[in-house]
Amino acid sequence: MNTYIKRFRDIGIADVPVVGGKNASLGEMFSKLSSKGIVVPDGFATTAAAFEEFLVHNGLRPVLHEMMQQLDRKGFSNLAATGEKARAAILQGEFSEKFQTALLQAYKVLCRDEYMTVAVRSSATAEDLPGASFAGQHESYLNINGEAALLLAVKKCYASLFTNRAIKYREDNGFQYEKIALSVGVQKMVRSDKGSAGVGFTLEPESGFRDIVHLSGVWGLGENIVQGTVTPDEYFVFKPTLALGKNAIIQKKLGAKTMTMIYGQDDKCPVVNIDTPKEKQEQFVLSDEEITTLAKWAMQIEAHYQTPMDIEWAKDGITGELFIIQARPETVHSKKDPLLVKEYRLLGKGETLTKGEAIGSKLATGIARVLQSPKDAGKLLAGEIVVTDLTSPDWDPVLKNAAAIITNKGGRTSHASIVAREIGVPAVVGCGDATTTIKDGTVITVSCCEGKTGFVYKGKLKFTETLLDFTSIKSPEQPK
């Protein structure tokens, strides 16, 4: 369209430097996979050049450089203050007339002259690359309607390059902020507030087993899964059977789904969480036919990208249509050497304090630190175990220091679970009562080596850790 805007239909995976990983992937699917029946909501992306122009137009480069020079890179004591100042500077900036005109014109074309609600999502130029996943670091805004709301949401996305967690993530991973630009994806909203939404993996997220498609879902917007606010339904589909065109659903697990995120009534409160009616809590959010459709799409997306994928889906509650709203390469198991395995074994058991879903197969002992919010980060010493209600991306700088993670809420695809896998620590999620049964400052043992259920035991229990090396095992020769 121009130097500022690219439509999804004109974007491919090679456009990561222009529109970031998230938007490049959306464009790739929209332009290459729609013909195979995979439905992706239409949209457009602002370019890295537009972001750079915004910084230059407002003289922000030297201002941001000076702020980042003042960052305490050892103890990060001024991280919150630095981030707040950087975000405020960006929010005070103004768009050039050319960019604003191009942005609003693209919105008008997308909406066909009748303004509709859109999702406005951040996509960094290094985002979702193998080994450099920025997933969850920058902000997204849902249920955005009208020109003024769109302009503000885009600016907020730009400012989110300097959320506390994004700054810390870049420092931890050696990314220079000057080399990262922010693209913004503007996509038609699926009315999943009246339907359902969720995530999918083209492998089993715990073991990395490649022959499974794992889907999870909740009523309403999918943010409740990511935040771990609720325990979702889970569905397991066996790929080889699916490829034969047969019924391939091998397990369905009903989640509590106690909350439903829906659209709010005004711009100040675009989304709200309400209690899910009891009868809906006891219903699966997807039919067997819908589970099969999503699993087939997941396999097609994996085949297209030639790597295991992490997918987000949504179902429109008005039309009943299913959509894929995001896909990125899976970043945990695809980087592991499957021939090197650490095995943990408890040598004795103590008093069980709580239990939940085991994330990973490791074991850890340490001091329990019960935290109410990321603002309690100063209470956690390196090697201690975080115990909390649930986590969100704002917790990322805190969790990097944890030896293990325990939450009351959430499932295998919640934020706490994803972070635990990425940093390689055990987690027990969905305990329900962890923050009341575990006392702050006590020594505990977190065990994820006993199967799908994770246990938290009182005291420091003895265990063994064995490295199993299967690299020397050769597969038997095939008969000629």
C-alpha atoms as one frame of an Amber mdcrd trajectory, in Angstrom:
protein
   0.000   0.000   0.000   2.798   2.436   0.953   5.892   2.695   3.168   3.702
   2.848   6.283   1.138   0.082   5.765   1.141  -3.468   4.366  -2.038  -5.532
   3.984  -1.973  -9.143   5.182  -2.537 -10.296   1.591   0.756  -8.622   0.604
   2.811  -9.992   3.528   4.841 -13.208   3.726   7.212 -14.784   6.219  10.151
 -13.037   4.506   8.732  -9.714   5.758   9.812 -10.223   9.401  12.230  -7.219
   9.190   9.348  -5.057   7.907   6.385  -6.110  10.071   7.792  -8.387  12.805
   7.319 -12.107  13.349   3.691 -12.068  14.487   2.406 -10.017  11.542   4.645
 -11.773   9.006   3.175 -15.097  10.132  -0.401 -13.779   9.907   0.271 -12.492
   6.400   1.913 -15.770   5.380  -1.131 -17.761   6.510  -3.634 -15.304   5.049
  -1.935 -15.227   1.652  -0.690 -18.852   1.393  -3.039 -21.054   3.461  -6.485
 -19.498   2.880  -6.732 -21.565  -0.328  -6.452 -24.726   1.824  -9.492 -23.741
   3.852  -7.664 -22.272   6.857  -9.546 -19.121   7.883  -7.509 -16.132   9.123
  -9.230 -12.774   9.861  -8.172 -10.035   7.440  -6.055  -7.093   8.528  -2.994
  -4.951   7.902   0.259  -4.041   9.616   2.147  -0.818  10.186   5.792  -1.098
   9.139   9.111  -0.793  10.939   9.720   2.295   8.782   6.571   3.907  10.233
   7.869   3.289  13.767  11.265   4.737  12.919   9.622   7.804  11.382   7.537
   8.264  14.563  10.698   8.297  16.703  12.492  10.741  14.378   9.401  12.972
  13.943   9.204  13.399  17.732  12.962  13.572  18.399  12.730  10.495  20.623
  15.913   8.615  19.686  18.304  10.740  21.822  15.733  10.976  24.643  15.290
   7.193  24.841  19.034   6.612  24.499  19.710   8.845  27.504  17.054   7.058
  29.561  18.423   3.617  28.754  21.963   4.756  29.586  20.736   5.454  33.120
  19.334   1.918  33.574  20.856  -0.049  36.461  21.888  -3.160  34.533  23.092
  -5.059  37.603  20.307  -4.867  40.160  17.649  -3.249  37.910  16.709  -1.078
  40.883  15.353   1.682  38.600  13.718  -0.605  35.997  10.136   0.490  36.807
  11.007   4.209  36.838  12.996   3.962  33.587  10.206   2.087  31.814   7.575
   4.540  32.999   9.545   7.542  31.722  10.214   5.904  28.339   6.560   4.972
  27.844   5.402   8.475  28.842   7.775  10.049  26.301   6.365   7.900  23.497
   2.738   8.491  24.502   3.345  12.247  24.334   4.532  11.926  20.729   2.408
  12.705  17.682   1.988  10.863  14.373   3.020  12.619  11.184   0.101  13.685
   9.008   1.156  11.246   6.253   1.286   8.239   8.588  -1.975   9.099  10.341
  -3.746   9.487   6.982  -2.370   6.149   5.710  -3.328   4.354   8.944  -6.894
   5.644   9.011  -7.354   4.974   5.286  -6.243   1.349   5.769  -8.699   1.011
   8.671 -11.478   2.414   6.498 -10.710  -0.052   3.690 -10.581  -2.986   6.127
 -13.940  -1.992   7.597 -15.452  -1.224   4.199 -16.444   2.264   5.345 -18.385
   1.012   8.380 -16.165   1.068  11.463 -15.903  -2.280  13.168 -14.032  -3.565
  16.193 -10.431  -4.638  15.649  -7.630  -6.276  17.618  -4.490  -4.144  17.753
  -1.381  -6.232  18.436   2.312  -5.450  18.831   4.814  -7.313  16.659   8.529
  -6.631  17.225  10.922  -7.071  14.311  12.804  -9.831  16.178   9.596 -11.358
  17.547   8.836 -15.083  17.236  12.135 -15.873  15.545  13.625 -19.221  16.563
  15.551 -18.567  19.770  14.202 -15.029  20.104  10.537 -15.273  20.976   9.195
 -11.957  22.312   5.769 -13.518  22.857   3.905 -11.708  25.611   6.526  -8.967
  26.019   4.538  -6.232  24.273   0.913  -5.189  24.561  -2.205  -6.069  22.575
  -5.530  -4.236  22.719  -8.874  -5.865  21.946 -12.291  -4.471  21.000 -10.902
  -1.227  19.554 -13.507   0.782  17.630 -13.234   4.122  15.822 -10.401   6.324
  14.608  -9.439   7.968  17.906  -9.349   4.625  19.741  -7.220   3.072  16.970
  -4.655   5.914  16.998  -4.306   5.670  20.774  -3.969   1.862  20.672  -1.196
   2.053  18.061   0.678   4.583  20.179   0.251   2.372  23.262   1.709  -0.548
  21.290   4.727   1.606  20.423   5.121   2.518  24.105   4.967  -1.157  25.088
   8.450  -1.631  23.605   9.429  -0.235  27.013   7.277  -2.266  29.386   9.366
  -3.349  32.377   9.245  -6.965  31.243  10.277  -6.085  27.651  13.270  -4.038
  28.848  14.372  -6.854  31.177  13.852  -9.492  28.474  16.091  -7.599  26.045
  18.793  -7.140  28.668  18.673 -10.842  29.636  18.916 -11.939  26.003  21.417
  -9.404  24.708  19.089  -7.537  22.341  19.852  -3.862  21.734  16.601  -1.890
  21.799  17.875   0.404  19.014  17.858  -2.576  16.643  14.248  -3.555  17.398
  11.324  -1.810  15.732   7.642  -2.187  16.575   5.078  -3.085  13.938   1.389
  -3.004  14.833  -1.102  -5.512  13.442  -4.705  -4.358  13.019  -7.012  -7.354
  12.556 -10.777  -7.838  12.401 -12.047  -9.017  15.795 -13.599 -12.457  15.943
 -16.655 -12.387  18.215 -15.199 -15.044  20.488 -16.582 -13.006  23.402 -19.847
 -14.711  22.423 -18.078 -17.958  21.497 -14.801 -19.494  22.593 -11.054 -19.248
  22.053  -7.857 -21.033  22.902  -4.426 -22.247  21.897  -2.947 -25.282  20.202
   0.419 -26.990  19.914   1.432 -29.367  17.138   3.208 -31.484  19.741   2.447
 -32.552  23.303   3.605 -29.483  25.282   5.003 -31.458  28.235   6.942 -34.291
  26.611   7.469 -32.792  23.157   5.919 -35.935  21.588   5.433 -35.021  17.922
   2.434 -37.214  17.052  -0.053 -35.216  19.129  -2.014 -32.020  18.451  -2.845
 -30.501  21.843  -5.732 -28.010  21.933  -7.139 -26.080  24.881 -10.060 -23.688
  25.068 -12.242 -21.431  27.222 -15.496 -19.546  26.805 -15.014 -15.954  25.634
 -11.760 -14.254  24.686  -8.624 -16.369  24.887  -6.752 -14.015  27.213  -7.948
 -16.049  30.207  -5.875 -19.033  29.013  -2.727 -16.978  28.496  -3.071 -15.314
  31.895  -3.880 -18.616  33.583  -7.015 -17.060  35.093  -9.022 -20.219  34.430
  -8.435 -23.910  33.864  -9.351 -24.642  30.215 -10.732 -27.690  28.436  -7.984
 -29.846  26.910  -8.156 -32.019  23.797  -5.553 -34.503  22.529  -5.622 -35.580
  18.858  -3.402 -38.350  17.403  -1.836 -37.166  14.142  -1.281 -40.531  12.363
  -4.965 -41.470  12.801  -6.069 -37.978  11.745  -3.968 -38.275   8.586  -5.933
 -41.444   7.718  -9.195 -39.497   7.971 -10.420 -41.406  11.005 -11.662 -40.255
  14.419  -8.386 -39.232  16.075  -9.500 -37.618  19.365  -7.832 -39.733  22.056
  -8.638 -37.658  25.149 -10.885 -34.792  26.261 -10.539 -33.130  29.672 -13.240
 -30.778  30.960 -11.785 -27.624  32.526 -13.484 -25.492  35.191 -13.640 -22.373
  32.951 -14.972 -20.335  35.888 -14.548 -16.950  34.157 -15.524 -15.685  30.689
 -13.876 -12.593  29.162 -16.282 -10.518  27.071 -16.396  -7.076  25.464 -16.860
  -4.147  27.830 -19.337  -1.328  27.364 -16.962   1.579  26.647 -13.443   2.599
  25.565 -12.224   2.859  29.163 -13.067  -0.779  29.800 -12.831  -2.639  26.455
 -12.976  -6.121  28.059 -14.402  -7.472  31.324 -14.274 -10.848  33.082 -17.592
 -12.312  34.239 -18.520 -15.514  36.059 -19.268 -18.418  33.730 -22.751 -19.901
  34.305 -22.590 -23.352  35.917 -24.145 -25.140  32.937 -21.493 -23.684  30.580
 -18.683 -24.674  32.948 -19.876 -28.257  32.541 -19.952 -28.076  28.712 -17.000
 -28.567  26.351 -16.292 -25.403  24.346 -15.689 -27.375  21.128 -17.587 -30.179
  19.407 -15.703 -33.241  18.124 -16.094 -31.903  14.587 -14.557 -28.548  15.567
 -11.696 -30.263  17.434 -10.945 -32.296  14.304 -11.075 -29.217  12.049  -8.650
 -27.260  14.252  -6.299 -30.252  14.517  -6.246 -30.639  10.708  -5.496 -26.930
  10.323  -2.728 -27.215  12.920  -1.137 -30.069  10.950  -1.354 -28.091   7.706
   0.252 -25.050   9.361   3.041 -27.229  10.791   3.636 -28.806   7.361   3.786
 -25.345   5.765   6.307 -23.980   8.281   8.215 -27.283   8.586   8.506 -26.927
  12.370   6.318 -27.522  15.458   3.922 -24.608  15.945   2.182 -22.728  18.760
  -1.232 -21.574  17.489  -4.086 -19.368  18.725  -7.656 -20.025  17.556 -11.039
 -18.360  18.073 -14.664 -19.264  17.387 -17.145 -16.546  16.469 -20.208 -17.008
  18.691 -22.490 -15.231  16.211 -21.558 -17.019  12.952 -20.144 -20.228  14.471
 -17.021 -19.879  12.290 -13.560 -21.017  13.434 -10.483 -18.854  12.854  -6.721
 -19.053  13.325  -5.654 -15.713  14.803  -1.937 -16.341  15.330   0.815 -18.926
  14.776   4.448 -18.941  15.825   7.220 -21.563  15.972   7.237 -23.586  19.208
  10.418 -22.557  21.024  10.970 -25.054  23.869  11.031 -28.638  22.592  12.290
 -27.714  19.114  15.566 -26.513  20.714  16.069 -29.547  22.989  18.281 -32.541
  22.228  15.815 -35.455  22.575  18.709 -37.872  23.137  19.862 -36.192  26.368
  17.375 -36.649  29.210  17.640 -35.806  32.923  15.782 -38.202  35.177  14.786
 -37.223  38.717  13.751 -39.659  41.450  12.539 -38.983  44.993  14.199 -41.119
  47.666  11.334 -40.595  50.111   8.109 -38.636  50.491   6.972 -36.182  53.132
   3.728 -34.435  54.010   1.842 -33.300  50.870   0.988 -29.583  51.098  -0.793
 -29.296  47.738  -0.886 -30.793  44.263  -1.776 -29.739  40.745  -0.708 -30.281
  37.136   2.995 -31.082  36.726   4.859 -28.922  34.220   8.100 -30.577  33.165
   9.625 -33.618  34.866  12.111 -31.945  37.181  12.365 -31.585  40.936  13.442
 -28.632  43.096  13.794 -27.778  46.766  13.989 -24.332  48.329  12.347 -21.636
  50.391   8.735 -20.854  49.464   8.037 -17.193  48.778   4.324 -16.369  48.665
   3.902 -13.298  46.429   0.746 -11.311  45.713   1.928  -9.415  42.620   5.055
  -8.623  40.536   5.545  -5.600  42.804   6.733  -8.064  45.480   9.749  -8.951
  43.310  12.176  -7.586  45.923  11.086 -10.282  48.401  12.271 -13.123  46.148
  15.896 -14.196  46.446  17.585 -16.215  43.688  16.829 -19.912  44.076  13.600
 -19.440  46.033  10.256 -20.868  44.908   7.466 -18.544  43.754   4.011 -19.335
  45.170   1.172 -17.161  43.842  -2.406 -17.109  42.554  -1.553 -16.769  38.860
   1.081 -15.092  36.676   1.007 -12.831  33.619   3.806 -11.468  31.390   4.377
  -8.743  34.034   5.841 -11.497  36.226   8.619 -12.397  33.746  11.456 -10.437
  35.442  10.491 -12.043  38.794  10.233 -15.622  37.546  13.734 -15.571  36.026
  15.117 -15.894  39.582  12.804 -18.713  40.686  13.865 -22.326  41.266  10.254
 -23.440  40.725   6.762 -21.963  40.247   3.519 -22.886  42.028   0.139 -21.323
  41.165  -3.462 -21.654  42.343  -4.872 -21.192  38.837  -4.017 -22.084  35.274
  -3.383 -25.127  33.094  -0.688 -26.582  30.849  -0.904 -23.643  28.427  -1.040
 -20.843  31.016   1.635 -18.186  31.258   3.290 -19.822  34.297   3.540 -23.153
  32.441   5.032 -21.586  29.315   7.631 -19.614  31.295   8.554 -22.658  33.408
   9.298 -24.657  30.251  11.292 -21.790  28.707  13.526 -21.272  31.758  13.730
 -24.989  32.541  12.249 -25.114  36.052   9.472 -27.345  37.447   6.028 -25.852
  37.996   2.854 -27.114  39.649  -0.179 -25.186  38.361  -3.900 -25.193  39.085
  -3.420 -26.217  42.739  -6.376 -24.154  43.951  -5.051 -23.685  47.476  -1.268
 -23.235  47.197  -1.179 -19.723  48.661  -3.022 -20.865  51.782  -1.482 -24.309
  52.387   2.121 -23.197  51.782   3.519 -20.805  54.384   5.858 -18.026  53.307
   9.495 -18.721  54.209   9.132 -22.478  54.729  11.324 -25.046  52.973   9.455
 -27.159  50.425  10.102 -29.728  47.685   8.422 -29.364  44.282   8.136 -32.690
  42.475   7.129 -33.007  38.806   8.825 -36.394  38.346   5.871 -38.568  39.390
   3.687 -38.320  36.294   1.061 -35.810  35.210   0.309 -34.725  38.790   2.797
 -32.409  40.472   3.242 -32.524  44.255   4.495 -29.980  46.773   5.955 -31.609
  49.893   6.871 -30.092  53.236  10.620 -29.878  53.918  13.732 -30.668  51.891
  13.482 -34.201  50.520  16.389 -36.204  49.149  16.412 -37.102  45.458  18.700
 -38.337  42.702  19.398 -36.677  39.359  20.673 -38.864  36.498  21.672 -37.786
  32.987  20.587 -40.371  30.422  22.590 -40.177  27.185  21.013 -42.003  24.253
  23.297 -40.550  21.565  25.270 -43.784  21.172  22.171 -45.916  20.569  21.769
 -46.706  16.892  18.506 -47.640  15.262  18.443 -51.211  13.928  19.243 -51.629
  10.264  16.215 -52.039   8.070  15.996 -55.352   6.154  17.017 -55.010   2.542
